[in-house]
Amino acid sequence: MKKFGKVVAVMMTAMMVLSGCGGASSGNTGATNGNDTTGNESGLPSKVVVGTNAEFPPFEYIAENGQPDGFDIALIKEVGQRAGFEVEVKNMDFDALIMAMETDGIDMAIAGMTATEDRKQQVDFSDPYFNASQVMIVKSDNDSIKTFQDLKGKKVAVQQGTTGDLMVTEGDESCVVEGVEVKRMNKGADAVLDLMNGGVDAVVIDANPAEQFVLANDGKIKIVTDEAVNEEYAIAIPKGETELKDAVNKALAEMKADGTMDKLAEQYDAN
Ligand code: GLN
């Protein structure tokens, strides 16, 4: 099988040279992550290394078998199947994902990542695949925090480098409340733990993971929603990887149209 793949790859390369088309293996684009064999007709890489941060249920988490699973993981594997590339998932810190794409450590990232204007300066995004929003988590007996403005003067834990972090970070253009004492954690779960232990008054985090954390700590913490700040999750792809982005978008569009996306959302409780 492997040998066959190599033969096909050589043939594909030869064909690309003959036809003069660039393909993913032309130039130092990073899309092939050092693996410049092609496994499909289009010249896409045969294997794509996808970065994630498996600390964000239900989108990505470590399953009982020790492997990353979740809505995003299932989604990207299905995209790979449709586009004709194998997916290798690489788990890393959330705030390292974009840098890893710039240094060729990964070929793309799926991590419940909001397609923000700021990130668009550094990477491209696929078409959006999920509508999200930010909420607060507080202790169940807390009746004083009802809006984001109520976080003023309070201690708030966030996951470092997330949009929730930026919402309470003074000076950032997406800051909605100033005067917050922000504790930045590597994992959303650590932020929630700090809340449970009384280290902070609230956590700001995406709505779906918030639901999962509340469910896992039944009765002790609750969600507070303010006016929704709408965000869209998309797959981050290095700038200039048009062929890869087009293939991903094509698969996403198919999956939206044929009901696969809804099925996955139901399966992983990502509604
Ligand atoms: N959606 C948020 C962001 O993009 C959080 C993502 C995450 O923590 N995995 O910043």
Boltz pocket constraint, residues with backbone or C-beta under 6 A from the ligand:
constraints:
  - pocket:
      binder: B
      contacts: [[A, 53], [A, 56], [A, 94], [A, 111], [A, 112], [A, 113], [A, 114], [A, 115], [A, 132], [A, 159], [A, 161], [A, 162], [A, 163], [A, 164], [A, 206], [A, 231]]
      max_distance: 6.0
